[in-house]
């Protein structure tokens, strides 16, 4: 469980992290990574296509590797693909290990066949990765993984529109205590863009992130800002703290309304 609203101890990874993790695939560059690190960010999502932020991550982790968490999002259905991805990442980021290797979109673009898991376990034994994780949309499957698996970190969709993890995943976490990373806090901006036919204004990004981080099962929320200004707005959510009961009721109700809408018409 998070120790406070801004930072928490990330289980399995066994490091203290800022509760806002940074994904570099939507427009920010290396200078933004260095700015975020100055604000306390230390959980970085990296993938082979995240070229604009690679130098920034290298610079940040070079200064104090053990205080930083590098989580690679990779794909593969065969062990050799995973090994190649990991070893290429180590060279690109100039580091001896990855804190986490996440099987991207498990069930669609990656497999958890035992042969592939065995490769990941070998990479752990070699010290090249420390934790096996996954990004997964299938909530029922994620719940089963939480109960019994070599996978110790789950990256799942969770926001005010999509709250199914509260029933399908969160109740299963206590047995093994895997790390829980939430993404899509804004539901791809569906919660923050004005909608036709709605009497109430849309949610702000700050409300969306605070909703996610107010859940005691969520260790950290990912943000994928397009620019420095969005990055600053998202960090502001950490300063505002958990939602009040009144704010929580409003955010949940707005999320239910968006969920019930079959077609979203934006103003």
LOKOLKOL-789037 format. One record per atom (N, C-alpha, C): residue in one letter; x, y, z. Coordinates in steps of 0.05 Angstrom, whole numbers, plus 5000, padded with zeros to 4 digits. Example, Ala and Ser with C-alpha at 12.3 -4.5 7.8 and 13.67 -1.06 7.14 Angstrom:
<pts>
A526448865156/A524649105156/A526449345156/S525749555142/S527349795143/S525850015157/
</pts>
This chain:
<pts>
X501749765000/X500050005000/X501850255000/X500950464986/X502550714986/X502950825014/X505450925019/X506051035046/X505051315049/X504951465027/X503751735028/X502851804999/X501752034995/X500652094969/X502752144947/X505052244955/X507052314935/X509052094929/X509751934949/X511651714945/X510651464957/X511851234949/X511150984961/X513450784958/X513450574974/X515350354970/X514150164950/X515550124928/X514549944906/X515349664912/X513349484919/X514049214925/X515349064902/X516848854908/X518248694888/X520648844877/X520149094868/X522449264858/X524049354882/X522749394905/X524049464931/X525549734929/X524149924918/X525250204917/X523050394924/X523750624935/X521850834939/X521450994914/X518951034905/X518451164880/X516551394883/X516851594866/X514751794862/X512351664851/X509951734860/X507551604851/X506551684824/X508051854810/X507451914782/X509751814765/X509251604749/X511251494732/X511051624704/X513351644691/X513451794666/X513851614642/X512051634622/X512251494597/X513151694575/X515051624560/X516251814541/X515451764512/X512951684507/X512251614480/X510151794468/X509652024481/X507552204470/X508452484464/X510952534464/X511852804455/X514052934472/X514252864498/X516352994514/X519052894504/X521153044511/X523852974503/X525752944527/X528252914522/X530152864543/X530353094563/X530053344554/X530053564572/X527753554592/X525453454583/X523153424600/X523653204621/X525052994613/X525752774631/X527452894654/X529453044647/X531153164667/X529653354685/X527753504674/X526153684690/X524453524710/X523153304700/X521553134717/X523153014740/X525652934734/X527352824754/X527853024776/X528153274768/X528553494788/X526153524806/X523853454797/X521353464813/X520953224830/X522753024827/X522552784843/X521752534828/X521152554803/X520352314787/X522752124786/X522151864788/X524351664786/X523351394775/X520951384764/X519951144751/X519551214721/X521151074704/X521251144676/X520350904659/X518350944642/X517550744623/X519150794597/X520450584587/X521950614563/X521350374544/X521350434519/X521050234498/X522850294475/X523250104457/X525150144436/X524550384418/X521950454417/X521150684399/X521250954414/X521950954440/X521951204455/X524551354452/X525251414427/X527951524421/X528351804433/X526351964435/X526652244443/X527452274473/X526952064488/X527552084517/X529851914526/X530951754508/X533151564515/X535451704528/X536451924516/X538752064527/X538152184555/X535752284558/X534952394584/X534952184606/X533851944600/X533851734619/X536651644625/X538351624605/X541151554609/X542451744629/X542052004624/X543252204641/X542352184670/X539752144673/X538552134700/X539551894716/X539451654703/X540251414718/X543251394722/X544751534705/X547651534708/X548451664734/X546951864743/X547552014767/X547151854793/X545151684793/X544551524817/X542751294809/X543951084799/X542450854787/X540550724808/X541450694832/X539850544851/X537350694861/X537250954857/X534851104865/X532751114842/X533451014818/X531751034795/X530650764787/X528150774776/X526950524766/X526450554736/X527650374721/X527350364692/X525650114686/X523350164674/X521549944667/X521249934637/X522149724625/X521949704596/X519349574588/X518049684568/X515649564557/X516449434530/X516449164530/X517349024507/X515348804499/X515848684476/X514048484465/X515548234457/X514048014456/X515347764447/X513647524453/X513747334435/X512447074439/X514546854442/X517046924437/X519246724439/X521446844458/X522746664472/X524746744491/X527046904478/X527846824454/X530146974442/X529447264436/X526847314430/X525947584425/X526247754450/X525347644472/X525547784498/X528447844505/X530147644503/X532947674509/X534247894492/X533547884466/X534648094448/X533648364456/X531148394463/X530048654472/X531448754497/X531848584516/X533148664541/X536048744536/X537548584522/X540348644518/X540748894501/X539048934482/X539149184466/X538549424484/X536649404502/X535949624520/X538249684539/X539549484549/X541849534567/X544049694553/X544549624528/X546549774513/X545550064507/X543050094499/X542050354492/X541950544516/X541250434539/X540950604563/X543450604580/X545550454571/X548050454585/X547750384615/X546350164620/X545850074647/X546349774649/X546949674673/X547449394677/X544949224680/X542749364687/X540249214692/X537849384687/X535549254681/X532949384681/X531549304707/X530249494719/X528749434744/X526349254737/X525049304714/X522749154706/X522749104676/X522048864668/X521448814640/X518448744639/X516948914625/X514048874623/X513348744596/X512048514597/X510948394573/X508648564563/X509048694540/X507048884531/X504548744520/X502248834530/X499648744520/X499448434520/X499848334544/X499848034547/X497247924536/X497447714520/X495147584508/X494547674480/X495747904472/X495347994444/X497948014429/X499948154442/X502548184429/X504748044443/X504147924466/X506147774481/X504847524493/X506547334498/X505547074510/X506847034537/X505446884554/X506646804579/X507046504581/X507746394557/X508446104556/X510746054575/X510945814585/X512945744605/X515845784593/X516145724568/X518745764556/X519646054557/X517746244552/X518446524553/X518946614582/X517246514600/X517746574628/X520446474637/X521246234628/X523846124635/X526046314626/X525846424602/X527846614593/X527946864611/X525646964619/X525647194637/X526847124664/X526346874674/X527546794699/X530646764696/X531546674673/X534446664668/X535646944668/X534247134656/X535147414655/X535247524684/X533447444701/X533547524729/X535947414742/X536447154738/X538747024750/X541447154741/X541447244716/X543847374705/X544147664715/X542047764729/X542148044739/X541448254718/X540348164695/X539748354674/X537048484677/X535248344691/X532648464699/X532248384728/X530648544743/X530148484771/X527348384776/X525448484760/X522648404764/X521348354737/X519648154736/X518048094712/X515348224715/X514548384695/X511948514696/X510348474671/X508048584670/X506448574645/X504548804644/X503848884620/X501649064615/X499348894603/X497048914615/X494848734608/X492148864610/X490448804590/X487748914590/X485748704601/X486348454599/X484548244607/X484448234638/X482448354650/X482348384679/X482148114693/X480547934683/X480347674696/X482947524696/X484347534674/X487047414672/X488947544691/X488847814693/X490547964711/X490047884740/X487547834747/X486947744773/X488147474779/X488147294760/X489447024764/X492447054766/X493647234750/X496547274752/X497247384779/X495547564790/X496047674816/X496147464838/X494547254834/X494347044854/X496746854852/X497546784828/X499546564825/X501046604799/X503446704800/X505046744776/X507846834783/X509646804764/X512346924767/X512347214761/X510047314751/X509847604744/X509147764769/X510847954776/X510648094801/X509948384799/X509248474775/X508448754771/X506248754749/X504048884755/X501848904737/X501349194729/X501249244703/X500549504692/X497749484680/X495749604692/X492949564684/X491549834679/X489449814663/X487850054658/X486050104682/X486050354692/X484350424714/X483950724714/X481450804713/X480651084714/X477751104721/X476651354723/X473951384732/X471851264713/X472651234688/X470851094669/X471050794671/X473550704673/X474050414674/X474950334702/X473050244718/X473550184746/X473449884752/X473249724731/X472949434734/X475149304750/X477549424751/X479749304766/X479049284796/X477249454805/X476449454833/X475149194841/X473849064821/X472548804827/X474348564817/X475648594795/X476948374782/X479948334789/X481248544798/X484148524803/X484848594832/X483948824842/X484848924868/X484248724891/X482048584891/X481548394913/X483548164914/X485048114892/X486847884891/X489747964897/X490248214903/X493048304907/X494248224933/X492648194954/X493748154981/X495447904983/X494747694968/X496147434971/X499147454966/X499847584944/X502747604936/X503847884937/X502048084938/X502848364939/X504648444915/X503648404890/X505148494867/X504948804865/X506748924851/X506649214846/X504349264827/X502849484832/X500549544815/X500949824803/X501149834776/X501550084762/X499050134745/X497950374748/X495450444733/X496250634710/X494850594688/X495250774666/X492550854654/X492551044635/X490151154623/X488451304644/X489651464661/X488151604682/X486051794669/X486551894645/X484652074632/X482851934613/X483051664611/X481451504592/X481851624564/X484351664556/X485051774530/X483452044525/X483452204546/X482152474546/X479152464544/X477952234546/X475052214545/X473852344570/X475352354592/X474352474617/X474852774619/X476552874601/X477453154604/X476553334581/X475453224560/X474453384538/X471453434541/X470553684536/X467653744538/X466053574519/X463753474529/X462053294514/X459353424510/X458253384486/X455553474481/X453453324498/X451553474508/X449353344523/X449953304552/X452353394561/X453053374590/X452553634604/X451153624626/X450553874641/X452953954659/X454553764666/X456853814683/X459453844667/X461254014676/X463754044661/X465553794663/X467353754644/X469053524645/X470953534669/X472253314674/X474153304696/X476753444687/X478253534706/X480953634701/X482953404702/X485253434689/X487253224692/X488053174721/X488153394737/X488853364766/X486853184780/X484253214775/X482253044787/X482552754779/X483152714753/X483452444743/X485852294756/X488052434758/X490452304771/X489952264800/X488752454814/X488152424842/X486252204848/X484352154829/X482451934832/X484051664832/X485751634813/X487351394811/X489151354836/X490551564844/X492451544866/X491051534893/X488551604894/X487051584920/X486351294926/X486551114907/X485950834912/X488250704926/X487850584949/X490150474964/X491550234951/X490250114930/X491549894917/X493549974895/X493350224887/X495050334865/X497650444877/X499850334868/X502450434877/X503250694862/X502850694836/X503450934821/X501750944796/X501451184786/X499951234761/X501951324740/X501551234715/X503251324693/X502051564680/X503751744671/X502951964655/X504551974629/X503252034607/X504552054582/X504052324569/X505152544581/X504552814571/X505752864543/X504453054529/X505353124503/X507453344504/X507553494526/X509453714528/X509953784557/X511753974562/X512554054589/X510154164605/X508454324592/X506154444606/X504354224617/X503754024601/X502153804611/X503553654634/X506153624631/X507653494652/X507453644679/X507653914677/X507354074701/X504554054713/X502454054696/X499754024706/X499353754721/X500553554710/X500253284722/X501653264749/X503953394751/X505453394776/X503853554798/X502353754789/X500753904808/X498753734823/X497953514811/X496053334825/X497253214850/X499853174850/X501153064874/X501053254897/X501053514891/X501053714912/X498253744925/X496153664910/X493453704919/X492453474938/X493853244937/X493153034955/X490752874947/X489852684964/X487552514957/X484952674953/X483152554938/X480552674934/X478952684961/X477452904964/X475552904986/X473152724979/X471452674998/X469152504993/X467352634971/X467052894973/X465353034953/X466653014926/X469253054924/X470653034898/X470452754887/X470752554904/X470652274896/X467952214884/X465852304897/X463152254888/X462652384860/X463652624857/X463352764832/X464952624809/X467352544815/X469052414794/X467852144786/X466951984806/X465751724799/X463151764783/X461551954791/X459051994776/X459652084747/X461552254743/X462252344716/X463252104700/X464951944713/X465951704699/X463751514691/X461751474709/X459451304702/X457851414678/X457551674677/X456051804655/X457551764629/X460151794629/X461751754604/X461651464596/X461751284615/X461650994609/X459050924597/X456851044606/X454150974596/X453651084568/X455151284560/X454751404534/X455751224512/X454051144494/X454850964473/X456751094452/X456151344447/X457751504428/X458551764441/X461051834441/X461952074453/X462252294432/X460552504434/X460752734416/X461952964430/X464353044421/X465753264434/X464953534424/X465053734442/X464454004434/X466854124419/
</pts>
